């Protein structure tokens, strides 16, 4: 029997797979990266439309406080100064996010931190009293005790129900264990030290990570390599769905997914912001993304005469869709843990990424995970 040609077969070219390939390649390991999609990059892939890098699978804003992660990605592609400052639209009225003094002024007309805190404390006290000594048993009760009625009803309740397809009373309290409240006029959504978007789009980052690595797209691991991968590589890095790897033998894990309606608008500036969340049920989508604002600023916005927007819709996952978000209820958490035990017993197989671990991760923690792997 011939020795395998590759050290690693890497299933999936998203950030986990691409970063793993980058590190392995740096130390002389030979990798083959395969992806069932017709492109590399997983969910960070960008499609260029009208000269605008469109985040095909939803808005991706890179943020981290880990200097090592930030220096790595910037060594591959320069990142711009984009700061995530989303706006919430509730029945036509606009509120700044995250919850900060701008939000509280828009909500109540208060102008000082003391006045805003007093308003929140008053409404929180009402919610706690209504529980009559009991702990919050669902997301609605939990959120009311954290921020009070006004913020919950206008900025959390209906948006969350659209995201999860369930009434807030039917969602577990632990989903919303904390809600950041800032008593300063600061619309920067993230607290991380570093933040930005790759200049030229995320494809530049993926191309840099995979430079010099053999890659194949349009390849289905289960159809072409599942039974014979050991003939190809010494080890397998798998970033697909955890339960699918084991042929769903313990049962199927639940996911939420999203879909997008993307269109070109014949105007240079459609909504004045990259992300606007629609927090009421009168709009079926959860948010509208205007992609040019991730990379174009000031006069550059108007030098590009058209714009591209995407309406984002949250929906229940069905077979054939792209899984996005793990459903972290008790059933899925138990089932995922059982699958992870099976994964640990798999010889020469590393399970990585959001799908492979059934855990939601932002981009930077995925890269950090790979950087922390000791044995290559």
C-alpha positions, 0 to 999 in steps of 0.5 A, spaced: 500 500 500 502 506 498 503 511 503 498 517 503 500 523 499 498 528 504 499 530 511 492 533 512 486 532 508 482 538 511 474 538 510 472 545 509 476 552 507 472 557 512 477 560 517 478 554 521 480 550 515 484 555 512 488 557 518 490 550 520 492 549 513 496 556 513 500 553 520 501 546 517 504 549 510 508 554 514 512 548 517 512 544 511 506 539 512 503 537 505 495 539 506 489 538 501 483 542 502 476 540 499 470 544 500 463 542 497 461 549 495 464 552 488 468 557 492 473 557 498 472 561 504 466 558 507 461 563 510 466 569 510 466 569 502 465 575 499 462 576 492 464 582 488 457 586 485 458 593 482 465 594 485 462 592 492 465 586 496 458 583 498 458 579 504 454 573 501 453 569 507 451 575 512 455 581 515 462 579 518 466 584 522 473 582 525 474 584 532 479 581 537 483 583 543 488 578 542 494 581 539 497 575 536 491 574 532 490 581 530 498 581 528 497 574 524 491 577 520 494 583 518 500 580 516 496 577 511 492 583 509 491 590 511 485 591 515 481 598 515 478 602 520 471 599 520 467 600 527 461 596 528 455 601 530 449 598 528 442 602 528 435 599 530 429 600 527 423 599 531 417 601 527 420 607 523 424 610 530 431 609 530 435 607 536 443 606 537 446 600 539 449 597 543 444 600 549 448 606 551 446 613 553 444 615 545 439 609 546 437 612 552 436 619 550 432 616 544 428 612 548 426 616 554 429 623 553 434 622 559 441 626 558 445 624 564 447 617 566 444 618 573 437 619 570 438 613 565 440 608 570 434 610 575 429 609 569 432 602 568 432 600 575 425 602 576 423 598 570 427 592 573 424 593 580 417 592 577 420 585 573 423 582 579 417 584 583 412 581 578 416 574 579 414 574 586 421 571 589 422 566 583 428 566 578 426 567 571 424 561 567 424 564 560 428 569 556 422 574 557 423 574 564 430 574 564 431 580 559 425 584 563 430 583 570 436 585 566 433 592 562 426 593 564 420 593 559 421 599 554 428 596 552 425 589 552 419 590 548 422 595 543 429 592 542 429 585 544 422 581 544 420 581 537 427 581 534 429 575 538 422 572 536 424 573 529 431 570 530 429 564 533 422 563 531 419 562 538 415 566 543 420 569 548 416 566 553 418 559 550 426 560 550 430 558 555 433 564 560 440 562 559 440 564 552 440 572 555 444 571 561 447 578 560 445 584 556 451 590 556 448 597 558 453 602 557 452 609 561 456 613 556 455 616 549 458 610 545 456 606 539 461 602 538 458 595 538 464 591 540 469 592 547 475 589 543 481 593 542 482 591 535 476 591 529 476 592 522 475 589 515 480 586 510 482 591 505 479 588 499 474 583 502 475 577 506 477 573 500 484 576 500 485 573 507 483 566 505 487 567 499 493 569 503 492 563 508 491 558 503 497 561 499 501 555 496 496 550 499 492 545 494 485 546 494 479 543 491 472 546 490 465 543 489 468 536 492 463 533 497 467 529 502 462 524 504 461 522 497 468 522 495 473 521 501 469 519 507 471 511 506 477 512 503 480 518 506 486 514 510 489 513 503 489 520 501 492 523 508 495 521 515 490 525 518 483 529 517 481 536 519 473 536 519 469 542 519 463 540 517 457 538 521 458 534 527 452 529 527 453 528 519 460 525 520 457 520 525 451 519 520 446 522 525 446 515 529 445 519 535 439 523 532 440 530 528 442 536 532 438 542 531 440 549 527 437 555 525 439 558 519 439 565 515 437 566 508 438 573 504 435 577 499 440 581 495 439 587 490 442 593 487 439 599 489 440 605 484 443 610 489 450 611 492 447 611 499 441 607 501 441 607 509 447 610 511 449 605 515 452 598 514 447 594 519 440 596 521 436 591 525 429 591 524 426 589 531 419 589 530 414 584 527 412 588 521 418 587 517 419 579 516 427 580 516 431 581 522 436 586 519 438 590 512 446 590 510 448 595 506 455 592 504 459 598 501 459 601 508 464 596 510 469 598 506 467 605 503 467 611 507 466 619 506 466 621 499 468 614 497 461 612 498 458 617 493 464 615 488 461 609 487 454 610 484 450 604 486 449 600 492 448 593 494 443 591 500 441 584 503 435 583 507 437 577 512 431 572 514 432 567 520 429 561 519 428 554 521 434 549 518 431 544 513 435 538 510 439 542 504 440 548 507 446 551 510 446 550 518 448 557 521 447 557 529 447 551 534 440 551 538 443 551 545 437 548 548 438 542 553 436 537 548 441 539 543 447 541 548 446 533 551 446 530 544 452 535 542 456 533 548 455 525 546 457 526 539 463 530 542 465 524 546 465 520 539 469 525 536 474 524 541 475 517 540 476 518 533 483 516 531 487 521 527 481 526 526 480 533 529 474 536 529 474 544 528 470 550 527 462 552 529 459 546 525 464 541 527 464 543 534 457 545 535 458 551 538 457 558 536 464 562 535 466 569 532 472 569 527 477 571 532 476 565 537 476 560 531 483 563 529 486 563 536 483 556 537 488 554 531 494 558 534 493 554 540 494 547 537 500 544 540 501 538 536 502 539 528 
